[in-house]
Amino acid sequence: MGIQWDDARVFLAIARAGTLSGAAAQLGTGLATVSRRIERLERALGVPLFSRHQTGYRLTDDGQALIGRAEALEHAGNAFGVEADRQASVTGQVRLATAENLANPLIIPALPTLLDRHPGLEIEVTTDVHTVNLHRRDADLAIRMVKPDGGNVTVRRLGTLGFGLYGSADYMRARRADADPAGFKTDRFIGWAETQSHLPAAQWIERMLRGRACALTTTSLSSQLSATVAGLGLAVLPHFLARPLGLVCPADELGFDQPIWLVMHSDLAHSRRVRVVADYLSDLFISHRARLQGRQDQD
């Protein structure tokens, strides 16, 4: 029995949602259809793709091994759809909410190609993500590091943002000879102001300091990068931003790398202009996955 592309789409939807009902909502189809298609795919492949639990569906080892290939099929299908859409007019505004540290170095430099492809498209980028609510339609799309708990939204994982502890080359050379390489007890730290104390990076630094104060606190990642380059101390930074600046990483496994999610309001999933932007951004982030995670400096 041949494998049908629609069944691969169902496989990805269940893997992302973790439940049949969640997958059905993403695909806009019935629960029975989702169940029938995943069973048909498992029969065609001859292996179980999920283990069934009361709390939902979990990927088996065989299922996990097929995620990358299924995503490749999805991206090929998206590329085909985008190419077909080029024959039709894609016009109007799409509002994107994302973090500044993703917008400035990655998203905005990639937008000329998209806008050249669709001259009638208008894109609004909002980086003040704390005030954006997709349920109120403040934005059409969002790329963020926190997965929504619920609501009428479609969610797609784009990759992982990797973090490390970084300092300037000058700072690292000037460190005290008795500096503890594991505990960093004598190092200066660049941290976050109290309003950002909920961030994983801020909480990691607080645990490391054990009551000591940071030498400098800021309210933005760009300020942290500048302070680290200036040699003011060590800071927790995304690999893909720190490495091009020549910063040195004495600790690259901090234990809180963050998933990157593309979120859109489900009612807009069939909007041509929103879908074109969503697919373009998905391909962009997936092509930079290794760089964002910190597995390599360049794609």
Secondary structure as the mmCIF struct_conf table of DSSP 4:
data_model
#
loop_
_struct_conf.conf_type_id
_struct_conf.id
_struct_conf.beg_label_comp_id
_struct_conf.beg_label_asym_id
_struct_conf.beg_label_seq_id
_struct_conf.end_label_comp_id
_struct_conf.end_label_asym_id
_struct_conf.end_label_seq_id
HELX_LH_PP_P HELX_LH_PP_P1 GLY A 2 GLN A 4
HELX_RH_AL_P HELX_RH_AL_P1 TRP A 5 ALA A 17
BEND BEND1 GLY A 18 THR A 19
HELX_RH_AL_P HELX_RH_AL_P2 LEU A 20 LEU A 27
TURN_TY1_P TURN_TY1_P1 GLY A 28 GLY A 28
BEND BEND2 THR A 29 THR A 29
HELX_RH_AL_P HELX_RH_AL_P3 LEU A 31 LEU A 45
TURN_TY1_P TURN_TY1_P2 GLY A 46 GLY A 46
BEND BEND3 VAL A 47 VAL A 47
STRN STRN1 PHE A 50 HIS A 53
TURN_TY1_P TURN_TY1_P3 GLN A 54 THR A 55
STRN STRN2 GLY A 56 LEU A 59
HELX_RH_AL_P HELX_RH_AL_P4 ASP A 61 ASP A 85
TURN_TY1_P TURN_TY1_P4 ARG A 86 GLN A 87
BEND BEND4 ALA A 88 ALA A 88
STRN STRN3 GLY A 92 THR A 98
HELX_RH_AL_P HELX_RH_AL_P5 GLU A 100 LEU A 102
HELX_RH_PI_P HELX_RH_PI_P1 ALA A 103 ILE A 107
HELX_RH_AL_P HELX_RH_AL_P6 ILE A 108 ARG A 117
TURN_TY1_P TURN_TY1_P5 PRO A 119 GLY A 120
STRN STRN4 LEU A 121 THR A 126
HELX_RH_3T_P HELX_RH_3T_P1 VAL A 129 THR A 131
HELX_RH_3T_P HELX_RH_3T_P2 LEU A 134 ARG A 136
TURN_TY1_P TURN_TY1_P6 ARG A 137 ARG A 137
BEND BEND5 ASP A 138 ASP A 138
BEND BEND6 ASP A 140 ASP A 140
STRN STRN5 LEU A 141 ARG A 144
BEND BEND7 MET A 145 VAL A 146
BEND BEND8 GLY A 150 ASN A 152
STRN STRN6 VAL A 153 LEU A 161
STRN STRN7 PHE A 163 GLY A 167
HELX_RH_AL_P HELX_RH_AL_P7 ALA A 169 ALA A 174
BEND BEND9 ARG A 175 ARG A 175
TURN_TY1_P TURN_TY1_P7 ALA A 177 ASP A 178
TURN_TY1_P TURN_TY1_P8 PRO A 181 GLY A 183
TURN_TY1_P TURN_TY1_P9 LYS A 185 THR A 186
STRN STRN8 PHE A 189 PHE A 189
STRN STRN9 ILE A 190 TRP A 192
HELX_RH_3T_P HELX_RH_3T_P3 GLU A 194 GLN A 196
TURN_TY1_P TURN_TY1_P10 SER A 197 HIS A 198
BEND BEND10 LEU A 199 LEU A 199
HELX_RH_AL_P HELX_RH_AL_P8 PRO A 200 LEU A 209
TURN_TY1_P TURN_TY1_P11 ARG A 210 GLY A 211
HELX_LH_PP_P HELX_LH_PP_P2 ARG A 212 CYS A 214
BEND BEND11 ALA A 215 ALA A 215
STRN STRN10 LEU A 216 THR A 218
BEND BEND12 THR A 219 SER A 220
HELX_RH_AL_P HELX_RH_AL_P9 LEU A 221 VAL A 229
TURN_TY1_P TURN_TY1_P12 ALA A 230 GLY A 231
BEND BEND13 LEU A 232 LEU A 232
STRN STRN11 LEU A 234 LEU A 234
STRN STRN12 ALA A 235 PRO A 238
HELX_RH_AL_P HELX_RH_AL_P10 HIS A 239 ALA A 242
HELX_RH_3T_P HELX_RH_3T_P4 ARG A 243 LEU A 245
TURN_TY1_P TURN_TY1_P13 GLY A 246 GLY A 246
STRN STRN13 VAL A 248 ALA A 251
BEND BEND14 GLY A 255 GLY A 255
STRN STRN14 GLN A 258 HIS A 265
HELX_RH_3T_P HELX_RH_3T_P5 SER A 266 LEU A 268
TURN_TY1_P TURN_TY1_P14 ALA A 269 HIS A 270
HELX_RH_AL_P HELX_RH_AL_P11 ARG A 272 SER A 287
TURN_TY1_P TURN_TY1_P15 HIS A 288 HIS A 288
HELX_RH_AL_P HELX_RH_AL_P12 ARG A 289 GLN A 293
TURN_TY1_P TURN_TY1_P16 GLY A 294 GLY A 294
BEND BEND15 ARG A 295 ARG A 295
BEND BEND16 ASP A 297 ASP A 297
#
